[in-house]
Each structure stands twice: as C-alpha cells, then as structure tokens.
Amino acid sequence: MTGRYPSPRALLDKYELRAKKSWGQNFLGDEGILDDIARLAAPGAGDAVVELGAGLGHLTARLLARGARVVAVERDRDMARVLRGELGGRITLLEADAARVDYGEIRRLIAPSTPTAVPKLAVVGNLPYHLTSPILFSLLDQLEHVSRAVFLLQREVAERLAARPGSHDWGLASVFLQREADVSVERIVPPGAFVPPPNVESAVLCALFREPTDAVAVPERFRRLVKAGFAQRRKTLRNALEAARIAPPERLAEALAQAGVDPGRRGETLTVAEWAAIDRALGS
C-alpha cells in the first residue's frame, strides 16, 4: 500500500456512513496500536490471516503492509463496500458471520488444490462484546486449522480469559482457552483510540495455540464437567457435579479421590490440570 490509509472519520465521511451502535462498531484508528496487533497476528511475510469484522480496513491495511495474505470477513454490506473500494483485489473478502466461519474452508479457498499445504491460520479481530463467546467457541472447535488468535476485546473480557485459577476472573472460558493455548494480555487500549469512543477500556489478547498439556478422556464430557463446576459457584464441587448428573454419585466420589481433588472445593478454584484429571479418572 502506498501512502497513508485514511482515518476512520475520513472513510465514514467519504462513504457517507455512520458507526452502527447496535452492531457494536467502534473503529480503531491509532496507528501504533494497529501496528502492534498486526505484528502479533502476522509475524512473518506470507502468513495467512483471517480478519474477523474487518470494518473500514485499518487493520487489514496494516496486515497487507506486513506481507500477509488476508481473508477479510465482514457481514456489514456497508463495510464490505468500503473494503472493496479501498483495498480491492488485494484481499479475499467473505461477506459472512464471524461466529460461523469455517476455517478449513478458508484454507481450501487460499489453496484449492493443496489446502493442507497452507500453514495454519492466524485469526485476528476487534470483537464486539456480544460476539466474543460464540466466536471463541467456534475457534476452539476448529483448532486443527488455527495457530494463533489476536483479539481486541473489552478489557474485563480479556482479563477473564487470561486469568489465573482461583482468582475472581477465572471462569469457564479461561479453562477451555488456557487448556489449548498460552494466553496473554499484550496491552490496554483507551477509549480515545476508537471512533466513536466506547464507554470502556479495551485490551489486546494473544492466544498461541499448542497441543494441550493436560489430556482428557472424553472432550465432550470435559466441557460438560467444567460447565457444571462453574454453573453454580456457591455449590461445592461434589454437589455441582452431582446436580449435573455427570456420573453416579459413588463413581463421581471415586473419580475425585483418584484425581486428588477435595469434593468440598468450589469449581472456580480448580486448575486446568485438575479438571482434566477428574475427566481422566472418570474413564472413557
């Protein structure tokens, strides 16, 4: 790209658009923060990057400047018009719901004849609060196609995902994500970096996916197990798991003993390793 990419305000004026509050649209225009996110998402030239909610194309342009191959996902037709007008054939544009992306299909789109030859994808995006969970769980279900995720999120959401066991922020999504990835909050982003400015601080979250360090016997049951443990935080682990009918009470007691987990603890105090140990103790 030659020259400086127009500011969010300039692009909104050029295309006679407004940010849609109901869609959670806040456009990041801070060049330094955009550069940091692009560096985290595409550390090497030629990296294949899926950008969720590409919006006005500010991050897209930074990714292209780093030599990335960009598949931009955008369901807002107005934003898609901006992306076509400003970046044209330099990107592959998918007008789709970011929570329903098929990452395997995207790899086939990049290299139709040899999709497995395409390295795993990096996924990046500025995620509205209401879409964070569905996008995250869709991603976790397709990790055979994804190497890393770099998300701009509300600060409190990012801090929950990167929380430590036993802390107030430790929760369901923390367990599921940290079993699969090394997770870190890279920087805090003030409201003034966006157009229009949101009412909350944001943060850049980076997740580097790897083979899970804690094996489980039945992945579907592991998710049910953890969900049950966090569903009613006031209950002891024994009572929460019995209420969810994870296993007969006597079998559950045996599994907790085998895993070395006190049944009187609360689910929020367990580490990823302890949750996985309970699942393994329940058997396949």
C-alpha positions in Angstrom: 0.0 0.0 0.0 1.3 3.4 -0.9 0.5 6.5 1.2 -1.3 6.7 4.5 -4.6 4.8 5.0 -7.4 7.3 5.6 -8.6 7.8 9.1 -11.9 6.2 10.3 -13.6 9.6 10.3 -12.4 10.4 6.8 -13.7 7.0 5.5 -17.0 7.3 7.2 -17.5 10.7 5.6 -16.3 9.6 2.2 -18.8 6.7 2.0 -21.5 8.7 3.9 -21.7 6.1 6.7 -22.1 6.0 10.5 -20.9 3.5 13.0 -23.8 1.2 13.9 -24.2 1.1 17.7 -26.4 -2.0 17.6 -23.6 -3.8 15.8 -21.0 -2.7 18.4 -19.0 -0.8 15.8 -16.1 1.2 17.2 -13.3 1.7 14.7 -9.7 1.6 15.9 -7.6 4.4 14.3 -4.5 4.5 16.5 -1.6 3.7 14.2 0.7 2.4 16.9 -1.9 0.0 18.3 -2.8 -1.2 14.8 0.9 -1.9 14.1 1.2 -3.9 17.4 -1.9 -6.0 16.6 -0.7 -6.6 13.0 2.8 -7.7 14.3 1.3 -10.1 16.7 -1.1 -11.6 14.1 1.4 -11.8 11.2 4.9 -12.1 12.5 6.2 -13.3 9.1 5.7 -12.2 5.5 3.3 -14.6 3.7 1.3 -15.5 6.8 -2.3 -16.4 6.1 -4.5 -14.3 8.3 -8.3 -14.3 8.8 -9.6 -11.0 10.0 -13.0 -11.1 11.7 -15.0 -8.0 11.3 -12.6 -6.1 9.0 -14.7 -3.0 9.2 -13.2 0.0 7.5 -10.0 -1.8 6.7 -7.5 -0.1 9.0 -6.0 -3.3 10.5 -6.4 -5.0 7.1 -4.1 -2.4 5.5 -1.5 -3.0 8.3 -1.6 -6.7 7.7 -1.1 -6.3 4.0 1.8 -3.9 4.7 3.5 -6.8 6.6 3.1 -9.1 3.5 0.2 -11.2 5.0 -2.3 -13.0 2.8 -5.6 -11.6 4.2 -9.1 -13.1 4.2 -11.3 -10.4 5.5 -14.7 -11.5 7.0 -17.3 -8.8 7.1 -21.1 -9.2 7.2 -22.0 -5.5 7.1 -22.6 -4.6 3.5 -21.7 -1.0 4.0 -18.3 -2.0 5.4 -17.8 -4.5 2.6 -18.3 -1.7 0.2 -15.5 0.3 1.9 -13.2 -2.7 1.8 -13.8 -3.2 -1.9 -13.3 0.5 -2.6 -10.1 0.9 -0.6 -8.4 -2.4 -0.8 -9.9 -4.0 -3.9 -8.3 -7.2 -5.2 -5.5 -7.2 -2.5 -7.7 -9.1 -0.1 -10.2 -12.0 -0.3 -13.5 -10.7 1.1 -16.0 -13.0 2.7 -19.4 -11.5 3.5 -20.2 -13.8 6.4 -21.0 -14.1 10.1 -17.7 -14.1 12.0 -19.2 -16.6 14.5 -19.9 -19.1 11.7 -16.6 -19.1 9.8 -15.3 -22.5 8.5 -11.6 -22.2 8.9 -10.9 -25.4 7.0 -12.9 -23.9 4.0 -10.8 -20.8 4.2 -7.6 -22.9 3.9 -9.1 -24.5 0.8 -10.0 -21.1 -0.5 -6.4 -20.0 -0.2 -5.0 -23.1 -2.0 -7.8 -25.1 -3.7 -5.6 -27.9 -4.9 -3.5 -28.4 -1.8 -5.3 -26.9 1.3 -3.1 -28.9 3.7 0.0 -27.2 2.3 -1.3 -23.9 3.7 0.1 -23.3 7.2 -2.4 -23.0 10.0 -4.2 -19.7 10.0 -3.8 -16.7 12.3 -7.2 -15.2 13.4 -7.4 -11.6 14.4 -10.2 -9.1 15.0 -11.9 -6.4 17.0 -14.7 -8.4 18.6 -17.9 -6.8 19.9 -18.8 -8.0 23.4 -21.9 -10.0 22.4 -20.0 -12.0 19.8 -16.9 -12.9 21.9 -18.2 -16.2 23.3 -19.6 -17.6 20.1 -16.5 -16.7 18.1 -14.2 -18.1 20.7 -16.0 -21.4 21.0 -16.2 -21.7 17.2 -12.5 -21.2 17.1 -11.8 -23.8 19.8 -13.8 -26.4 17.8 -11.6 -25.8 14.7 -8.1 -25.7 16.2 -6.7 -28.1 13.6 -6.8 -25.1 11.3 -5.6 -22.3 13.6 -2.2 -21.4 15.0 -2.9 -18.2 16.9 -5.6 -15.7 17.7 -5.2 -12.0 18.4 -8.3 -10.2 19.6 -9.2 -6.7 20.6 -11.7 -7.1 23.4 -13.3 -5.3 26.3 -10.6 -5.1 28.9 -12.6 -7.1 31.5 -13.3 -9.9 29.0 -9.6 -10.1 28.0 -8.5 -10.2 31.7 -11.0 -13.0 32.4 -9.6 -15.1 29.5 -6.1 -14.6 30.8 -7.0 -15.0 34.5 -5.2 -17.4 36.9 -7.0 -20.3 38.7 -8.7 -19.2 41.9 -8.9 -15.6 41.0 -12.2 -13.7 40.8 -11.9 -13.6 36.9 -11.2 -17.3 36.5 -14.1 -18.9 34.6 -15.4 -21.4 32.1 -13.8 -19.7 29.0 -10.5 -19.3 30.9 -10.3 -23.1 31.4 -11.2 -24.0 27.9 -8.9 -21.5 26.2 -5.9 -22.0 28.5 -6.0 -25.8 28.1 -5.3 -25.2 24.4 -3.2 -22.0 24.3 -0.7 -19.8 26.0 -2.7 -16.6 26.7 -1.5 -13.1 27.5 -2.9 -9.6 27.6 -0.5 -7.6 25.5 -1.7 -4.0 26.0 -4.5 -1.9 27.3 -6.3 0.3 24.7 -8.0 3.5 25.9 -11.4 4.6 24.6 -10.0 7.5 22.8 -8.2 5.2 20.3 -11.5 4.5 18.7 -14.1 6.3 16.5 -16.6 6.6 18.1 -15.0 6.0 21.6 -16.6 3.2 23.6 -17.5 3.6 27.2 -15.0 1.0 28.4 -11.3 0.3 28.1 -10.2 -2.5 25.7 -7.2 -4.8 25.6 -5.3 -6.8 23.1 -5.4 -10.5 23.9 -3.0 -13.0 22.3 -3.5 -16.8 22.3 -0.8 -19.0 20.9 -2.3 -22.5 20.3 -0.4 -25.7 21.1 -1.0 -29.3 21.9 -3.0 -29.5 25.2 -0.7 -30.2 28.1 -3.5 -31.9 30.0 -5.1 -34.8 28.2 -8.7 -35.7 28.7 -10.6 -38.9 28.1 -13.8 -37.6 26.6 -13.6 -34.0 25.3 -17.4 -33.5 25.2 -17.7 -34.7 28.8 -14.7 -32.5 29.9 -16.7 -29.4 28.6 -19.8 -30.6 30.5 -17.8 -31.2 33.6 -16.3 -27.7 33.6 -19.6 -26.1 32.8 -21.3 -27.9 35.7 -18.5 -26.8 38.0 -18.9 -23.1 37.2 -22.7 -23.2 36.7 -23.4 -22.6 40.5 -20.4 -21.1 42.1 -21.7 -21.3 45.6 -22.1 -25.1 45.4 -19.3 -27.5 46.4 -17.7 -29.4 43.5 -19.5 -32.6 44.6 -22.9 -31.0 44.7 -22.5 -29.2 41.4 -21.3 -32.3 39.6 -24.0 -34.5 41.1 -26.7 -32.0 40.2 -25.5 -32.1 36.6 -25.5 -35.9 36.6 -22.0 -36.1 35.3 -21.8 -39.6 36.8 -23.4 -41.7 39.5 -22.5 -40.2 43.0 -20.4 -43.2 44.0 -18.5 -43.1 40.7 -18.0 -39.4 41.0 -16.6 -39.7 44.5 -14.2 -42.3 43.3 -13.0 -40.1 40.4 -12.5 -37.1 42.6 -10.5 -39.2 45.1 -8.4 -40.7 42.2 -7.7 -37.2 40.8 -6.7 -35.9 44.3 -9.4 -33.2 44.3 -11.2 -32.4 47.5 -15.0 -32.7 46.7 -15.7 -29.8 49.2 -13.8 -27.3 47.0 -15.6 -24.8 44.7 -15.2 -25.4 40.9 -13.6 -21.9 40.4 -10.6 -23.0 42.5 -9.6 -25.9 40.2 -6.8 -25.6 37.7 -7.0 -26.9 34.1 -4.8 -29.9 35.1 -7.2 -30.8 38.0 -10.3 -30.6 35.7 -8.5 -32.8 33.2 -7.5 -35.3 35.9 -11.2 -35.7 37.0 -12.2 -36.4 33.4 -9.5 -39.0 33.0 -10.4 -40.6 36.3 -14.0 -41.0 35.1 -12.6 -43.1 32.3 -13.6 -43.4 28.6 
